Every structure is written in C-alpha cells, then in structure tokens.
Amino acid sequence: MRKEIMLIDDDVFLLNSVSTYLISQGFSVSVFNNAKSALDRLSARIPDLIIVDIMMSHIDGYQFLIIIRSNQLFYNIPIICLTAKGMTKDRIKGYDLGCNVYLTKPFNPDELLSIIKNLLKYKVEVQDIMDAQLQNKLDNFQKSNVLFTKLTEKEKIVLQLLVKGLTNKEIAKQLNISIRSVENYVSRLLNKTSTRNRTELAQFMIKKIYKGE
C-alpha cells in the first residue's frame, strides 16, 4: 500500500511541484493550502507523514505543530517543516515544538525524498514496538472493562484496529469484509460509546486504556 503524505503550503507552485515529484516516486499525496483544512482532514484520515510550511496565515506551522503534538492520536506522525527562515533560533523553535526535520527553502527534491524514506523507515520500527505495547494494554483492558462485555467479537476487533490507527479501508482489507460493513461496525461503536466520530472514539479508548479505567 502506498504511503500517504500530507503536504501543507500556501505556495501553489510548491504544492504542485513537490506533490507531482512525490507521486512520481510512488507516494499518495494530499495537498492543502492552509493548516485549518489539513486539520479538518486529519479527523477523518491520518497520513503516514506530514510536510508543512512554517510561514502561513491564520494558523502557521508552529501553531500547527503545537496542535498535532498535543493530540495523542497524531503525536507520532513524522513532520517535516519547510521554511524560508533559516535562522538557528527558528530551527530550534521548530524542533522544540516537535518537528522531526527542518528543511530550508529552496531545497533539493532528492534530499527531501531521502529524508522521507528515512523517517518512514524509523516510524515503522517504532510503530511495531508501540503496537506490541498497545496490544498488551488492549488485552488487559478487554479482560477487566465492562465496556467490552457490551461488544460483539467483531466489534472488539474493529475497535482494536481503529485504535491502532487503521482506516476503514485498511480494516476492511485485513478482515476481508466490505468497507460498508466496517462503516456499520464503526457506527455501532460510536453509539455504544456515545462518541461522534472515529477520532473522538479513538481518543476516548486511548484515554481509558492508558488510565486503566
């Protein structure tokens, strides 16, 4: 499955050129010319990596980093910050707020590609460890929490995969069922947990799992 990259910049030329290059390298790219629309998209689908410009109106790259790193669902997404500001203090601010790599414009596309590949490789290694830890917590939580007694076996499986960050399409493929069936299971889970969407449901479960409620 192709890795999905979220690209956020108010420079239309950069959006077009970088997205075209990354697509030619086998990535799926979603482009946004402002941080707000990108954040709205995150509530429905979580990308494998984010590239965000620092200097943008309304919500700039620094504010975007704060929002992303304060959300437990998104904090482990690799983030590359792009900027025309090359001052050391600006780079330090970006790193302090949680960016993984700070790339100054103009940059070489091949360098960007190399950075992306290395960040995704590291993410996979870390994610494997985190998935194992999360699965252990899920198993213990499932044995002791009353919520799980109200769920069917298939609902429990769908919930576990959702908490791990899989999309409806990925869940459908793994369970060999239709996307529509997954949507029905998710809808039932929302009703049983009194949550409004997938993101809120995942956050609700993660808080319960890690707090041991």
N, C-alpha and C positions, 0 to 999 in steps of 0.2 A: 504494500500500500504506500502511495506517495505521501511524503511528509508535507504537512501544511504549514506555510509561513504566512504570518500576518504582517503586512507592510503598511506603515502609517507615516505619511509625509504630506505637507500641503504644497509640495513642488510636483506639479503634474508630470513634468518631463522626467523627473527622477522616478516617480511611481511607474511610469510606462517603461522606461529603460531597464530598471532593476527587475521589475516583475517579468518582463519579456526574457531577460537573461536567466533568471532563476527557473522559469517554466521550461526553458530550453535545456536546463540541467536536471530536469526530472521532478521538480517540486510543484506542488499546488500552491498558488499564491492568491490571497485575498487582499485587496488594496483599499485603503481608506485615506481620505484627505483631511481627517480630523480625528482627534482622540476619542471624542464622545461617541461617534458612530462605531468605532472599533470596540469600545467598552460595551456598547449595546449588543454587538455581535458575540462578545465573549460569554454572555449569558446563555447563548444557545449552542455555541461550539467553541471548544478550546483548541487553539493551534499548537503545533509542536515547538514553534519558535516565533518570537516577535522582533521585528525591526522597527524602531520608532525614531523619528526626528525629535530633536530637543526643542528647537525654536518653532513653536506653533502657537496660534492664537487660542484664546479661551483656556483650554487645558493643554499645557506644554508637556514636553517629555518628562520633565522632573516630576510634575504632578501625576502624570500617568504612572510612573514608576512607584510612587507612594501608594496609589490606589491598588496596583497589581500586587505589590509585595505585602500589603496588609490583608489580602484575601487568601485564606488557606487553600482554596481551590487553584489559585493561579501562581502562588509564590515560587513554584519550582519550574516555571516556564523560562527557558533561556531568553534573555533580552539583549539585543544589540542596539546601542544608541548611536544615531548618526547626527553629526552637527558640524557647522562651520566654525564653531567656537573651539579653538584648540588649546586654550589656556589650561595650565595644570590644575588650577583651582576648580575649573569647570569639570574636568575629568574626575577629579576626586569627589566632587559632589555627586556625579553620576554613579560612581562605584559605591559611595556611601549609601545611596538610595536603592541599590540592588541591581544595577545593570551588570551584565557579565563581560561585555566588551564595549569599549568606547571607540568609535571609528570616525575620524575627522574627514570631512568632505574637502576636496574630491578624493575618492578612494578607487583603488583598483578592483574591478569586479572579481578577479580571480582570488584576491585576498579575502574579499567578503565570502566567497564560496568556501574557501579553506576554513575560515572561522566558523561558518555554519555547520560544516561537516564535523568539525571537532566538538562543537557544543552539543550537537545531536548525539554523537557517539558517547560523550560523557553523560548526557541525560539518560540514555538507555541503561548505562551501567548503574547509575544512581537509582533510576526508577525500578530496576529489578530488586534492589535492596529494599526500597521503600514499599514495593508491592508485597514482598515477603513479610515485612513488619506489619503492614496494614492487614494482610490476610490473617495473620495470627491474632491481631486485635479483633477483627471481624468474627473469627471463630469463637473467641472467648465471649464477645459481646452477644453473639447469637444464642449462646447457651444460657445466658443469665437475664437477658432483657425481655420484658413482656411484649414489646412491640413485635418481635419475631414470631410469637405464638399466633399472631393475627394474620400472618402472611402465608401464602401458598409456597410450595417449594420453588416453583418457577419465579415467583415474585422475589423470593430471597436471592436467587441467583442474579436476576436482573438488577436488583438493588446493589448487590456487591460489585457488579461490573460498572454500574453507573457511578458509584462512589470512587472507583479506581480511575474514572475519567474517560471511559469509553463512550463513543457517540452511539446513537440509536442504530446507525448503520453497522458499526463495528460489533455491537451486541447481537444484532440480527445474524450477522455472518458467523459469529462464534457459536451461537446457539442453534444455527441452521433453521431460523424461523424468519417470517417476513418482518419488514420494518413496521408495518401496520400493527402486527402483533406486539412488537416491542412498545410502540406508542400506547397501545391499550394497557399493557402492564405498567408503564410509567404513569399513566393517568390514574390507575387504581392505587398506585403507591402514593401519588400526590394526595388523593382523597383520604387514604388511611393515615397519613402523617400531617394532614392539614397544611401542606405547603403548596406554593403557587406555581413553581416551575422546577426544571431539573437542577438548576444551580442552587436554589433555595433548599431543595431536597438533599442534595449532596452536602451542603454546608450543615444542615440540620443533623445529618447522620454522622458526619465527621466530628462535630462537637460532642455528640453523645458517645461515640466510640472512644475518643481520646479523654473524655472526662469520666468515662466509665458509668454513665447514667443509665 
